[in-house]
Structures are given as structure tokens and as C-alpha cells.
Amino acid sequence: ALLYQKVFYKDMFKSARAALILGVDSQSGSTGADEETAGAGGRRVSPKAGEGPETRVPSQSIGEMDRERLDLVLKNPIGRLYLRQFLEKKLCPENLDWYVASKEWRKLPTPEEKCERAREMQQHYLVFDSPSELNIDSHTQEDINNLINDDEFMKNPPKDLFDAIDKEIIKLIHTNYRSVFTASEYCREAESLLEWTKRFQDLPEQNDKSCARANRPRRAHSTTHQATRQQTSFFETKM
């Protein structure tokens, strides 16, 4: 009888505990599936009075985070150095070289300089079988070549002359190399260096004080320091 009572009360306790858990879950509006969903990179939003069921607001996807990381690297000269080393291993550094050359071309002050540099870039990147021919759409390549070969048009080339190529190059880098690069050691080292540089630049006053201390003339503050200097000068004269 005692054994029967123990088993009975044990089973009743389990049933009551299960009912209590189910009751709490039903009041809070959460289920096991909801908990898995919330833990998989999203958050649930409870509805207001009179509204429909709660909705899940997804967090930032991994692809969006990788896109932002690569864009940050592309915008910084230090980051581009690491990206170019990575692209060299993939045998396609010309994509990043074009991106940098195009940015520099926009900064040229005179139309004459822009015209001359554009034709140099054409011979290096856009002509068929050139040393670093870009893998871009053939129609885009032909259109840009025709514009560069037009002497009248190149008297005052517009700033958006290479915009179509730049968009294709950026898309190509993101599509083919974004996930591989952001998972590589090159990206981690670039991000670490960029973070260190940002922290250093955020402290201008401390940097100025450090530079002032470094440039301040040194004086001997102890006899030990003076003795060391005298010993050093003695060896220099002997040598």
C-alpha cells in the first residue's frame, strides 16, 4: 500500500508540475517553438490590445553584417591593403586596383589630367587582352572604350564616367569573395588594426601631450644617468 501511494503521489506531482508549466506558457504566450525561434537570431514582440498575434522581428542577418564589414574595409586604405593581399591569393587583384585607380581619377584637378589618366586605365584594364583586363559586362566595356576614344567627349570628361564599371566591380567583389574574405585571417587583422587606429584617433589631447613629452629635451636627473652617458661617450671616442 505504501509503495502504491508513493507511486501515485509521484505521478500526481509530475502531472501537476506539467500542468503548471503549460499554464505559465499559455499565459505568457510562449511555446517551445517560440523559444527556439527567439534563440535563433530573432526577438518576439508582444501584441498590443486589440491587435493580432505577436510577430518576430528578425535580427541583422550574417550576410548584412559581412556586407558592412567588407564595405568598411573598402573605404579604408589600411583595410584595402589586407583585401589586396587576399585577392592576390585568389589571382584577381585587378578588381581592387581598378577601384582604387577610379577613386584617384575622380580627384584629378584638370580635364587634361583626367583624359590622360583615363586612357592609361583603358590600356591597362579595358582593352581586350590587356595586362589586367577586368571581368565585366562586354557592353559596358565597349561603351566606356567608345567614350574614351571620343576626343570631343574627353575634352571635359564627367565625374561619373566610370560609375557603371565601379558598380560591377563592387558587386563582383561582394558576390565572389565577401563570405570567404570576412571569414579569413586577413579580414580579422584588418579589423583589429582599424579598431586600434580609431581608438588612437579618438584621443587627440592625449596624443598631443605624448608628442610634447617625446619632443621635450632630455635632462640628466640622476648621477647614475650621467655616469651612463659618460661611459657611452668614452666608448665612442675609443672606437
KOLTOR-352901 format. One line per field, with one value per atom (N, C-alpha, C): x, y, z; residue number from 1; atom name. Coordinates in nm, 3 decimals. Layout:
BEGIN
c1 <- [X:...]
c2 <- [Y:...]
c3 <- [Z:...]
num <- [NUM:...]
atome <- [CA:...]
This chain:
BEGIN
c1 <- [0.084:0.000:0.087:0.192:0.281:0.350:0.394:0.458:0.361:0.237:0.135:0.111:0.104:0.083:0.199:0.324:0.439:0.435:0.404:0.395:0.281:0.170:0.054:0.086:0.144:0.176:0.287:0.379:0.486:0.429:0.338:0.274:0.188:0.118:0.034:0.119:0.236:0.326:0.378:0.412:0.456:0.346:0.222:0.110:0.084:0.090:0.065:0.173:0.299:0.410:0.398:0.361:0.343:0.229:0.120:0.006:0.045:0.124:0.167:0.254:0.347:0.434:0.354:0.258:0.175:0.091:0.045:-0.035:0.046:0.170:0.257:0.287:0.314:0.345:0.226:0.107:-0.011:-0.040:-0.010:-0.031:0.068:0.191:0.294:0.290:0.212:0.200:0.321:0.402:0.523:0.511:0.572:0.579:0.721:0.747:0.883:0.933:0.844:0.883:0.920:0.842:0.873:1.009:1.041:1.170:1.283:1.266:1.370:1.386:1.273:1.279:1.349:1.316:1.379:1.528:1.570:1.711:1.789:1.720:1.789:1.819:1.827:1.865:1.749:1.647:1.535:1.477:1.378:1.314:1.164:1.085:0.941:0.887:0.784:0.720:0.578:0.541:0.406:0.308:0.187:0.091:0.026:-0.021:-0.097:-0.242:-0.319:-0.459:-0.534:-0.609:-0.689:-0.616:-0.484:-0.407:-0.398:-0.341:-0.329:-0.223:-0.184:-0.082:0.053:0.138:0.271:0.353:0.445:0.530:0.675:0.758:0.901:0.978:1.059:1.143:1.280:1.319:1.448:1.564:1.668:1.789:1.867:1.975:2.056:2.117:2.100:2.147:2.300:2.355:2.500:2.547:2.468:2.505:2.514:2.420:2.424:2.544:2.575:2.692:2.820:2.832:2.951:2.961:2.846:2.847:2.902:2.857:2.904:3.053:3.098:3.240:3.326:3.283:3.361:3.358:3.243:3.235:3.328:3.338:3.429:3.574:3.609:3.745:3.773:3.676:3.695:3.715:3.655:3.662:3.793:3.868:3.989:4.114:4.213:4.337:4.406:4.405:4.468:4.392:4.260:4.180:4.200:4.216:4.235:4.368:4.469:4.595:4.576:4.502:4.476:4.386:4.288:4.200:4.277:4.373:4.451:4.539:4.597:4.676:4.589:4.467:4.374:4.341:4.314:4.278:4.397:4.517:4.635:4.640:4.602:4.599:4.491:4.386:4.279:4.306:4.422:4.465:4.372:4.320:4.236:4.251:4.373:4.389:4.348:4.328:4.295:4.161:4.070:3.941:3.959:4.037:4.063:4.152:4.247:4.334:4.252:4.154:4.066:3.987:3.935:3.856:3.936:4.063:4.148:4.183:4.215:4.250:4.133:4.012:3.894:3.871:3.892:3.877:3.980:4.103:4.207:4.179:4.122:4.091:3.992:3.895:3.795:3.855:3.970:4.032:4.125:4.149:4.238:4.178:4.260:4.205:4.163:4.231:4.206:4.153:4.074:4.025:4.138:4.247:4.359:4.419:4.437:4.491:4.395:4.266:4.166:4.166:4.178:4.179:4.302:4.417:4.539:4.534:4.488:4.481:4.375:4.265:4.159:4.210:4.291:4.344:4.451:4.524:4.617:4.540:4.432:4.350:4.284:4.247:4.187:4.283:4.409:4.508:4.544:4.527:4.567:4.453:4.328:4.217:4.105:4.087:3.966:3.988:4.107:4.133:4.140:4.091:4.092:4.234:4.250:4.378:4.482:4.436:4.528:4.587:4.692:4.759:4.667:4.571:4.480:4.336:4.298:4.163:4.057:3.958:3.852:3.749:3.693:3.589:3.453:3.418:3.293:3.207:3.087:2.996:3.057:3.048:3.112:3.050:2.920:2.855:2.905:2.916:2.970:3.113:3.192:3.331:3.340:3.257:3.259:3.213:3.110:3.058:3.163:3.231:3.332:3.451:3.490:3.600:3.565:3.442:3.400:3.402:3.362:3.365:3.509:3.598:3.737:3.803:3.764:3.823:3.765:3.661:3.598:3.673:3.754:3.834:3.748:3.635:3.547:3.487:3.446:3.386:3.489:3.612:3.715:3.776:3.731:3.780:3.736:3.622:3.574:3.500:3.572:3.508:3.429:3.310:3.229:3.284:3.246:3.294:3.236:3.121:3.056:3.094:3.206:3.246:3.261:3.316:3.344:3.245:3.133:3.039:2.985:2.955:2.899:2.999:3.127:3.229:3.248:3.249:3.268:3.159:3.035:2.925:2.943:2.985:3.007:3.122:3.227:3.342:3.305:3.233:3.190:3.098:3.007:2.916:2.993:3.094:3.174:3.251:3.311:3.386:3.294:3.176:3.082:3.030:2.997:2.937:3.036:3.157:3.253:3.342:3.369:3.473:3.430:3.309:3.271:3.274:3.203:3.195:3.330:3.411:3.542:3.637:3.635:3.726:3.691:3.563:3.524:3.552:3.566:3.599:3.749:3.828:3.972:4.048:4.174:4.261:4.293:4.291:4.318:4.215:4.089:3.984:3.995:4.022:4.033:4.151:4.263:4.377:4.347:4.280:4.244:4.150:4.050:3.955:4.022:4.114:4.186:4.270:4.337:4.419:4.334:4.220:4.130:4.072:4.039:3.987:4.093:4.217:4.325:4.347:4.344:4.363:4.252:4.129:4.014:4.027:4.068:4.085:4.195:4.302:4.414:4.370:4.290:4.245:4.140:4.071:3.969:4.028:4.161:4.225:4.325:4.280:4.376:4.454:4.388:4.458:4.571:4.544:4.648:4.763:4.728:4.833:4.921:4.858:4.936:5.029:4.978:5.063:5.178:5.148:5.255:5.362:5.319:5.415:5.498:5.434:5.508:5.613:5.575:5.673:5.787:5.753:5.857:5.955:5.904:5.989:6.060:6.026:6.087:6.234:6.326:6.468:6.491:6.574:6.601:6.711:6.694:6.795:6.833:6.957:7.001:6.945:6.865:6.801:6.872:6.973:7.042:7.188:7.267:7.409:7.431:7.342:7.354:7.337:7.238:7.217:7.336:7.393:7.510:7.628:7.645:7.756:7.740:7.619:7.594:7.629:7.590:7.621:7.772:7.845:7.989:8.056:8.006:8.064:8.040:7.921:7.890:7.980:8.000:8.087:8.231:8.274:8.410:8.431:8.335:8.347:8.340:8.261:8.253:8.385:8.454:8.584:8.688:8.680:8.774:8.755:8.632:8.603:8.638]
c2 <- [-0.121:0.000:0.125:0.123:0.240:0.261:0.155:0.167:0.221:0.177:0.227:0.375:0.420:0.561:0.647:0.598:0.674:0.690:0.582:0.591:0.682:0.675:0.759:0.907:0.941:1.082:1.134:1.044:1.083:1.115:1.030:1.056:1.180:1.202:1.321:1.448:1.441:1.556:1.591:1.488:1.512:1.576:1.527:1.582:1.727:1.756:1.892:1.988:1.940:2.023:2.052:1.950:1.970:2.066:2.054:2.145:2.287:2.303:2.437:2.501:2.423:2.475:2.513:2.427:2.458:2.581:2.599:2.717:2.845:2.842:2.960:2.993:2.890:2.912:2.968:2.922:2.973:3.116:3.155:3.293:3.387:3.344:3.430:3.428:3.333:3.326:3.267:3.188:3.131:2.981:2.921:2.777:2.739:2.608:2.563:2.610:2.612:2.658:2.804:2.884:3.027:3.048:2.968:2.985:2.951:2.847:2.814:2.924:2.980:3.089:3.211:3.244:3.362:3.341:3.218:3.192:3.176:3.175:3.153:3.281:3.392:3.517:3.611:3.607:3.699:3.733:3.824:3.859:3.872:3.828:3.831:3.962:4.018:4.142:4.111:4.137:4.108:4.206:4.160:4.249:4.342:4.457:4.548:4.503:4.566:4.528:4.551:4.450:4.461:4.428:4.393:4.362:4.211:4.168:4.027:3.960:3.840:3.765:3.832:3.794:3.856:3.820:3.908:3.889:3.883:3.825:3.814:3.910:3.995:4.090:4.026:3.990:3.922:4.015:3.961:4.040:4.051:4.129:4.151:4.019:3.989:3.863:3.864:3.744:3.732:3.795:3.781:3.841:3.992:4.055:4.201:4.245:4.169:4.203:4.191:4.085:4.068:4.179:4.222:4.332:4.460:4.490:4.610:4.600:4.480:4.462:4.483:4.429:4.446:4.590:4.656:4.797:4.883:4.853:4.928:4.909:4.787:4.759:4.832:4.834:4.900:5.051:5.110:5.255:5.301:5.209:5.248:5.199:5.284:5.242:5.125:5.123:5.011:4.882:4.891:4.773:4.722:4.814:4.773:4.699:4.731:4.659:4.511:4.484:4.344:4.276:4.350:4.292:4.258:4.343:4.316:4.192:4.177:4.056:3.931:3.941:3.828:3.802:3.908:3.892:3.844:3.877:3.825:3.672:3.618:3.473:3.412:3.489:3.442:3.477:3.537:3.571:3.671:3.765:3.869:4.004:4.053:4.184:4.300:4.276:4.387:4.453:4.377:4.435:4.549:4.523:4.626:4.735:4.701:4.802:4.901:4.850:4.940:5.031:4.974:5.052:5.168:5.143:5.249:5.350:5.302:5.392:5.482:5.428:5.508:5.617:5.586:5.687:5.798:5.762:5.863:5.945:5.882:5.955:6.068:6.045:6.148:6.270:6.253:6.363:6.448:6.408:6.486:6.624:6.729:6.865:6.914:6.870:6.927:6.821:6.863:6.769:6.702:6.775:6.717:6.598:6.616:6.507:6.388:6.417:6.310:6.234:6.308:6.244:6.153:6.203:6.123:5.999:6.016:5.902:5.801:5.850:5.759:5.670:5.724:5.642:5.543:5.582:5.487:5.371:5.403:5.300:5.211:5.273:5.196:5.090:5.130:5.036:4.926:4.956:4.860:4.767:4.817:4.740:4.708:4.788:4.778:4.724:4.735:4.685:4.533:4.470:4.324:4.270:4.171:4.105:4.201:4.301:4.392:4.324:4.380:4.313:4.276:4.364:4.339:4.361:4.295:4.314:4.274:4.361:4.337:4.240:4.162:4.068:4.134:4.223:4.298:4.272:4.328:4.310:4.366:4.291:4.332:4.460:4.480:4.602:4.725:4.710:4.821:4.852:4.750:4.769:4.840:4.800:4.862:5.008:5.035:5.173:5.267:5.224:5.310:5.331:5.227:5.241:5.341:5.337:5.432:5.575:5.596:5.731:5.781:5.696:5.737:5.767:5.694:5.717:5.839:5.896:6.016:6.140:6.201:6.316:6.433:6.454:6.566:6.545:6.422:6.392:6.404:6.365:6.363:6.499:6.602:6.737:6.779:6.728:6.756:6.633:6.529:6.403:6.421:6.365:6.378:6.291:6.327:6.252:6.111:6.090:5.959:5.871:5.900:5.824:5.675:5.643:5.504:5.446:5.512:5.465:5.326:5.300:5.169:5.057:5.082:4.980:4.963:5.074:5.065:4.981:4.999:4.921:4.772:4.739:4.598:4.539:4.617:4.568:4.543:4.637:4.621:4.500:4.485:4.370:4.239:4.241:4.121:4.082:4.180:4.151:4.097:4.158:4.113:3.973:3.949:3.820:3.705:3.725:3.614:3.598:3.707:3.699:3.748:3.799:3.859:3.756:3.645:3.547:3.484:3.461:3.399:3.497:3.622:3.721:3.751:3.773:3.807:3.693:3.571:3.457:3.432:3.513:3.489:3.567:3.529:3.600:3.740:3.761:3.894:3.996:3.956:4.047:4.073:3.971:3.989:4.081:4.065:4.152:4.297:4.312:4.447:4.513:4.441:4.499:4.533:4.451:4.480:4.607:4.620:4.739:4.864:4.851:4.965:5.008:4.911:4.943:5.013:4.965:5.029:5.171:5.190:5.323:5.417:5.368:5.450:5.494:5.402:5.437:5.540:5.527:5.622:5.760:5.766:5.894:5.960:5.881:5.937:6.006:6.002:6.064:6.169:6.279:6.378:6.450:6.480:6.555:6.472:6.347:6.261:6.243:6.232:6.217:6.340:6.459:6.583:6.591:6.549:6.554:6.455:6.338:6.239:6.288:6.352:6.406:6.517:6.598:6.708:6.652:6.546:6.486:6.421:6.361:6.295:6.395:6.513:6.614:6.704:6.691:6.775:6.736:6.832:6.797:6.719:6.619:6.535:6.595:6.574:6.620:6.504:6.506:6.401:6.429:6.336:6.356:6.282:6.205:6.132:6.114:6.086:6.063:5.935:5.837:5.711:5.736:5.821:5.852:5.926:6.019:6.092:6.000:5.905:5.811:5.724:5.686:5.604:5.681:5.809:5.891:5.909:5.931:5.948:5.820:5.704:5.578:5.554:5.592:5.576:5.664:5.790:5.879:5.830:5.767:5.713:5.604:5.510:5.403:5.456:5.559:5.616:5.674:5.744:5.803:5.694:5.583:5.476:5.404:5.395:5.329:5.419]
c3 <- [0.000:0.000:0.000:0.084:0.087:-0.046:-0.108:-0.239:-0.341:-0.335:-0.428:-0.407:-0.279:-0.251:-0.303:-0.284:-0.333:-0.483:-0.554:-0.699:-0.741:-0.669:-0.702:-0.686:-0.568:-0.543:-0.636:-0.671:-0.764:-0.900:-0.949:-1.078:-1.072:-0.961:-0.947:-0.946:-0.880:-0.876:-1.015:-1.091:-1.227:-1.310:-1.295:-1.372:-1.334:-1.202:-1.156:-1.205:-1.201:-1.247:-1.396:-1.472:-1.615:-1.644:-1.567:-1.586:-1.551:-1.445:-1.405:-1.512:-1.568:-1.674:-1.796:-1.834:-1.950:-1.925:-1.801:-1.770:-1.779:-1.729:-1.738:-1.883:-1.964:-2.105:-2.178:-2.145:-2.215:-2.177:-2.050:-2.009:-2.075:-2.085:-2.144:-2.295:-2.353:-2.498:-2.565:-2.492:-2.549:-2.553:-2.652:-2.667:-2.691:-2.696:-2.722:-2.855:-2.956:-3.090:-3.088:-3.006:-2.997:-2.934:-2.830:-2.764:-2.859:-2.941:-3.038:-3.140:-3.183:-3.281:-3.225:-3.097:-3.036:-3.016:-2.992:-2.969:-3.097:-3.211:-3.338:-3.411:-3.338:-3.403:-3.427:-3.341:-3.357:-3.222:-3.216:-3.091:-3.116:-3.017:-3.030:-2.976:-3.040:-2.999:-2.960:-2.832:-2.786:-2.847:-2.883:-2.945:-2.844:-2.889:-2.806:-2.803:-2.717:-2.702:-2.833:-2.874:-2.995:-3.122:-3.112:-3.231:-3.250:-3.359:-3.391:-3.308:-3.347:-3.271:-3.278:-3.183:-3.177:-3.300:-3.336:-3.453:-3.409:-3.493:-3.465:-3.554:-3.491:-3.564:-3.581:-3.702:-3.720:-3.693:-3.636:-3.614:-3.744:-3.740:-3.859:-3.906:-4.033:-4.086:-4.099:-4.109:-4.122:-4.252:-4.359:-4.487:-4.480:-4.409:-4.395:-4.312:-4.208:-4.127:-4.208:-4.288:-4.371:-4.476:-4.529:-4.626:-4.562:-4.441:-4.372:-4.341:-4.303:-4.272:-4.396:-4.509:-4.632:-4.680:-4.668:-4.707:-4.624:-4.495:-4.408:-4.450:-4.488:-4.534:-4.664:-4.755:-4.884:-4.869:-4.769:-4.753:-4.691:-4.632:-4.560:-4.633:-4.651:-4.719:-4.650:-4.517:-4.446:-4.473:-4.470:-4.499:-4.640:-4.734:-4.874:-4.894:-4.813:-4.823:-4.790:-4.684:-4.647:-4.749:-4.802:-4.903:-5.030:-5.067:-5.188:-5.170:-5.050:-5.025:-5.039:-4.991:-5.005:-5.151:-5.228:-5.369:-5.452:-5.410:-5.479:-5.470:-5.356:-5.342:-5.431:-5.457:-5.545:-5.692:-5.719:-5.856:-5.923:-5.847:-5.909:-5.839:-5.819:-5.753:-5.841:-5.973:-6.063:-6.028:-5.966:-5.929:-5.827:-5.725:-5.624:-5.680:-5.766:-5.827:-5.908:-5.982:-6.058:-5.963:-5.857:-5.761:-5.705:-5.671:-5.617:-5.726:-5.847:-5.957:-5.995:-5.989:-6.021:-5.917:-5.789:-5.684:-5.703:-5.736:-5.758:-5.883:-5.986:-6.109:-6.083:-5.997:-5.966:-5.898:-5.833:-5.758:-5.844:-5.968:-6.054:-6.081:-6.078:-6.083:-6.222:-6.328:-6.461:-6.557:-6.658:-6.760:-6.837:-6.859:-6.933:-6.857:-6.726:-6.646:-6.642:-6.634:-6.633:-6.765:-6.875:-7.006:-7.021:-6.980:-6.992:-6.904:-6.779:-6.688:-6.732:-6.788:-6.834:-6.947:-7.035:-7.144:-7.095:-6.991:-6.930:-6.866:-6.796:-6.735:-6.841:-6.953:-7.061:-7.113:-7.135:-7.189:-7.087:-6.962:-6.859:-6.817:-6.823:-6.768:-6.867:-6.972:-7.052:-7.193:-7.244:-7.379:-7.375:-7.480:-7.487:-7.474:-7.389:-7.366:-7.307:-7.231:-7.163:-7.039:-6.980:-6.868:-6.752:-6.720:-6.608:-6.653:-6.759:-6.814:-6.711:-6.695:-6.597:-6.651:-6.562:-6.596:-6.575:-6.670:-6.659:-6.783:-6.781:-6.893:-7.021:-7.129:-7.255:-7.310:-7.291:-7.341:-7.264:-7.133:-7.052:-7.093:-7.112:-7.152:-7.287:-7.381:-7.513:-7.508:-7.430:-7.419:-7.362:-7.255:-7.192:-7.286:-7.357:-7.452:-7.563:-7.609:-7.713:-7.661:-7.538:-7.480:-7.464:-7.420:-7.402:-7.536:-7.639:-7.772:-7.842:-7.787:-7.845:-7.794:-7.880:-7.839:-7.794:-7.861:-7.826:-7.688:-7.660:-7.530:-7.417:-7.445:-7.341:-7.315:-7.385:-7.354:-7.213:-7.170:-7.035:-6.982:-6.947:-6.906:-6.776:-6.766:-6.644:-6.531:-6.408:-6.293:-6.286:-6.348:-6.343:-6.462:-6.525:-6.644:-6.613:-6.496:-6.463:-6.360:-6.338:-6.237:-6.268:-6.393:-6.431:-6.402:-6.432:-6.405:-6.254:-6.181:-6.037:-5.971:-6.014:-5.957:-5.985:-6.105:-6.137:-6.056:-6.036:-5.961:-5.815:-5.755:-5.616:-5.602:-5.696:-5.692:-5.708:-5.794:-5.817:-5.691:-5.625:-5.502:-5.394:-5.379:-5.277:-5.309:-5.433:-5.470:-5.459:-5.508:-5.518:-5.395:-5.323:-5.220:-5.082:-5.067:-4.938:-4.824:-4.840:-4.732:-4.702:-4.807:-4.786:-4.719:-4.762:-4.704:-4.559:-4.528:-4.391:-4.293:-4.343:-4.257:-4.250:-4.320:-4.328:-4.222:-4.205:-4.112:-4.161:-4.292:-4.348:-4.296:-4.296:-4.251:-4.101:-4.023:-3.878:-3.843:-3.912:-3.886:-3.928:-4.041:-4.086:-3.987:-3.939:-3.844:-3.712:-3.667:-3.543:-3.557:-3.669:-3.692:-3.708:-3.776:-3.791:-3.657:-3.571:-3.439:-3.355:-3.360:-3.286:-3.337:-3.469:-3.526:-3.483:-3.480:-3.440:-3.294:-3.207:-3.067:-3.050:-3.127:-3.117:-3.164:-3.271:-3.323:-3.235:-3.152:-3.064:-2.942:-2.927:-2.811:-2.856:-2.919:-2.973:-2.866:-2.751:-2.647:-2.587:-2.560:-2.505:-2.603:-2.732:-2.832:-2.838:-2.830:-2.833:-2.713:-2.595:-2.476:-2.487:-2.541:-2.558:-2.654:-2.763:-2.859:-2.797:-2.713:-2.649:-2.554:-2.480:-2.389:-2.467:-2.581:-2.660:-2.720:-2.756:-2.819:-2.718:-2.591:-2.490:-2.472:-2.462:-2.445:-2.316:-2.323:-2.209:-2.122:-1.990:-1.895:-1.803:-1.756:-1.665:-1.527:-1.472:-1.342:-1.229:-1.262:-1.156:-1.192:-1.091:-1.115:-1.194:-1.174:-1.248:-1.397:-1.433:-1.573:-1.631:-1.554:-1.601:-1.621:-1.530:-1.542:-1.667:-1.694:-1.813:-1.939:-1.946:-2.061:-2.076:-1.963:-1.972:-2.021:-1.973:-2.016:-2.165:-2.213:-2.353:-2.439:-2.398:-2.475:-2.473:-2.363:-2.354:-2.458:-2.468:-2.566:-2.708:-2.733:-2.866:-2.909:-2.818:-2.853:-2.875:-2.800:-2.818:-2.951:-2.996:-3.122:-3.239]
num <- [1:1:1:2:2:2:3:3:3:4:4:4:5:5:5:6:6:6:7:7:7:8:8:8:9:9:9:10:10:10:11:11:11:12:12:12:13:13:13:14:14:14:15:15:15:16:16:16:17:17:17:18:18:18:19:19:19:20:20:20:21:21:21:22:22:22:23:23:23:24:24:24:25:25:25:26:26:26:27:27:27:28:28:28:29:29:29:30:30:30:31:31:31:32:32:32:33:33:33:34:34:34:35:35:35:36:36:36:37:37:37:38:38:38:39:39:39:40:40:40:41:41:41:42:42:42:43:43:43:44:44:44:45:45:45:46:46:46:47:47:47:48:48:48:49:49:49:50:50:50:51:51:51:52:52:52:53:53:53:54:54:54:55:55:55:56:56:56:57:57:57:58:58:58:59:59:59:60:60:60:61:61:61:62:62:62:63:63:63:64:64:64:65:65:65:66:66:66:67:67:67:68:68:68:69:69:69:70:70:70:71:71:71:72:72:72:73:73:73:74:74:74:75:75:75:76:76:76:77:77:77:78:78:78:79:79:79:80:80:80:81:81:81:82:82:82:83:83:83:84:84:84:85:85:85:86:86:86:87:87:87:88:88:88:89:89:89:90:90:90:91:91:91:92:92:92:93:93:93:94:94:94:95:95:95:96:96:96:97:97:97:98:98:98:99:99:99:100:100:100:101:101:101:102:102:102:103:103:103:104:104:104:105:105:105:106:106:106:107:107:107:108:108:108:109:109:109:110:110:110:111:111:111:112:112:112:113:113:113:114:114:114:115:115:115:116:116:116:117:117:117:118:118:118:119:119:119:120:120:120:121:121:121:122:122:122:123:123:123:124:124:124:125:125:125:126:126:126:127:127:127:128:128:128:129:129:129:130:130:130:131:131:131:132:132:132:133:133:133:134:134:134:135:135:135:136:136:136:137:137:137:138:138:138:139:139:139:140:140:140:141:141:141:142:142:142:143:143:143:144:144:144:145:145:145:146:146:146:147:147:147:148:148:148:149:149:149:150:150:150:151:151:151:152:152:152:153:153:153:154:154:154:155:155:155:156:156:156:157:157:157:158:158:158:159:159:159:160:160:160:161:161:161:162:162:162:163:163:163:164:164:164:165:165:165:166:166:166:167:167:167:168:168:168:169:169:169:170:170:170:171:171:171:172:172:172:173:173:173:174:174:174:175:175:175:176:176:176:177:177:177:178:178:178:179:179:179:180:180:180:181:181:181:182:182:182:183:183:183:184:184:184:185:185:185:186:186:186:187:187:187:188:188:188:189:189:189:190:190:190:191:191:191:192:192:192:193:193:193:194:194:194:195:195:195:196:196:196:197:197:197:198:198:198:199:199:199:200:200:200:201:201:201:202:202:202:203:203:203:204:204:204:205:205:205:206:206:206:207:207:207:208:208:208:209:209:209:210:210:210:211:211:211:212:212:212:213:213:213:214:214:214:215:215:215:216:216:216:217:217:217:218:218:218:219:219:219:220:220:220:221:221:221:222:222:222:223:223:223:224:224:224:225:225:225:226:226:226:227:227:227:228:228:228:229:229:229:230:230:230:231:231:231:232:232:232:233:233:233:234:234:234:235:235:235:236:236:236:237:237:237:238:238:238:239:239:239]
atome <- [N:CA:C:N:CA:C:N:CA:C:N:CA:C:N:CA:C:N:CA:C:N:CA:C:N:CA:C:N:CA:C:N:CA:C:N:CA:C:N:CA:C:N:CA:C:N:CA:C:N:CA:C:N:CA:C:N:CA:C:N:CA:C:N:CA:C:N:CA:C:N:CA:C:N:CA:C:N:CA:C:N:CA:C:N:CA:C:N:CA:C:N:CA:C:N:CA:C:N:CA:C:N:CA:C:N:CA:C:N:CA:C:N:CA:C:N:CA:C:N:CA:C:N:CA:C:N:CA:C:N:CA:C:N:CA:C:N:CA:C:N:CA:C:N:CA:C:N:CA:C:N:CA:C:N:CA:C:N:CA:C:N:CA:C:N:CA:C:N:CA:C:N:CA:C:N:CA:C:N:CA:C:N:CA:C:N:CA:C:N:CA:C:N:CA:C:N:CA:C:N:CA:C:N:CA:C:N:CA:C:N:CA:C:N:CA:C:N:CA:C:N:CA:C:N:CA:C:N:CA:C:N:CA:C:N:CA:C:N:CA:C:N:CA:C:N:CA:C:N:CA:C:N:CA:C:N:CA:C:N:CA:C:N:CA:C:N:CA:C:N:CA:C:N:CA:C:N:CA:C:N:CA:C:N:CA:C:N:CA:C:N:CA:C:N:CA:C:N:CA:C:N:CA:C:N:CA:C:N:CA:C:N:CA:C:N:CA:C:N:CA:C:N:CA:C:N:CA:C:N:CA:C:N:CA:C:N:CA:C:N:CA:C:N:CA:C:N:CA:C:N:CA:C:N:CA:C:N:CA:C:N:CA:C:N:CA:C:N:CA:C:N:CA:C:N:CA:C:N:CA:C:N:CA:C:N:CA:C:N:CA:C:N:CA:C:N:CA:C:N:CA:C:N:CA:C:N:CA:C:N:CA:C:N:CA:C:N:CA:C:N:CA:C:N:CA:C:N:CA:C:N:CA:C:N:CA:C:N:CA:C:N:CA:C:N:CA:C:N:CA:C:N:CA:C:N:CA:C:N:CA:C:N:CA:C:N:CA:C:N:CA:C:N:CA:C:N:CA:C:N:CA:C:N:CA:C:N:CA:C:N:CA:C:N:CA:C:N:CA:C:N:CA:C:N:CA:C:N:CA:C:N:CA:C:N:CA:C:N:CA:C:N:CA:C:N:CA:C:N:CA:C:N:CA:C:N:CA:C:N:CA:C:N:CA:C:N:CA:C:N:CA:C:N:CA:C:N:CA:C:N:CA:C:N:CA:C:N:CA:C:N:CA:C:N:CA:C:N:CA:C:N:CA:C:N:CA:C:N:CA:C:N:CA:C:N:CA:C:N:CA:C:N:CA:C:N:CA:C:N:CA:C:N:CA:C:N:CA:C:N:CA:C:N:CA:C:N:CA:C:N:CA:C:N:CA:C:N:CA:C:N:CA:C:N:CA:C:N:CA:C:N:CA:C:N:CA:C:N:CA:C:N:CA:C:N:CA:C:N:CA:C:N:CA:C:N:CA:C:N:CA:C:N:CA:C:N:CA:C:N:CA:C:N:CA:C:N:CA:C:N:CA:C:N:CA:C:N:CA:C:N:CA:C:N:CA:C:N:CA:C:N:CA:C:N:CA:C:N:CA:C:N:CA:C:N:CA:C:N:CA:C:N:CA:C:N:CA:C:N:CA:C:N:CA:C:N:CA:C:N:CA:C:N:CA:C:N:CA:C:N:CA:C:N:CA:C:N:CA:C:N:CA:C:N:CA:C:N:CA:C:N:CA:C:N:CA:C:N:CA:C:N:CA:C:N:CA:C:N:CA:C:N:CA:C:N:CA:C:N:CA:C:N:CA:C:N:CA:C:N:CA:C:N:CA:C]
